[in-house]
């Protein structure tokens, strides 16, 4: 069996060339000469017995092999940096760190409970929390930028990532507890067109889904009177206005909105969504991350029993 002799520095130089698409710019960013970058690329190409770039004038274009190596090189670099941080903390007696992320609605519902559980069961753990768009988070986990994330389950597999189902949530129509829509014993889609709404912007998947439901029935989309760039703002806004919102059932359980907001019981519009924990497949190799995943699953189970 041939021994693999790929050098970390060669991978780093290759990554710079790939990301800049230009040998001169890559060399300048690394404070190296252009021939040094070229030699690194040649060594890698010799190792894989194939080409990583095709030349297009002065620009570099990745081949299929080059694109794959770029993805893996980023993962290797992220893993190496995390290893250095972990070993340094261990050597200096610092606390362990887990980088946990979630999409906005999920973060609002789960982060307070997860943080409280970590304080109870792993008080020495440093929890590094991030809130981002779920599509971005899936890519960040695959690249090793984030250790794990709690997001609506992705529709398609993403990289070398394990997906664990946590709970089922619903997007539902919600309003203030004194909204006149609650007096209706039966509601159709046309009835909901009468009212004003607070909704995420037109680029949001939730907004597009809602619009399509009404358009498919020959009705105009819901009449948006307040547009927000985050669904996190919706519950607070409907609590102080006569507006409807399409929001997570989990968010309606928040104690801040107790007695102020409620799900419209007869609304014909709702959407199921699966909430999942995504993490790199080697998570079981790290006892700290394995423990963190178990805490998240326990909290998700507790929330599910309350739904």
Secondary structure, 3 states (H helix, E strand, C coil): CCCCCCCHHHHHHHHHHHHHCCHHHHHHHHCCCHHHHHHHHHHHHHHHCCCCEEEECCEEEECHHHHHHHHHHHHHHHHHHHHHHHHHHHHHCCCCEEEEEECHHHHHHHHHHHHHHHHHHCCCCEEEEEECCHHHHHHHHHHCCCCEEEEECCCCCCCCEEEEEEEEEEEEEEEECCCHHHHCCCCCHHHHCCCEEEEECCCCHHHHHHHHHHHCCCCCCCEEEEEECCCHHHHHHHCCCCCEEEEEHHHHCCHHHCCCEEECCCCCCEEEEEEEEEEEHHHHHCHHHHHHHHHHHHHHHHHHHHC
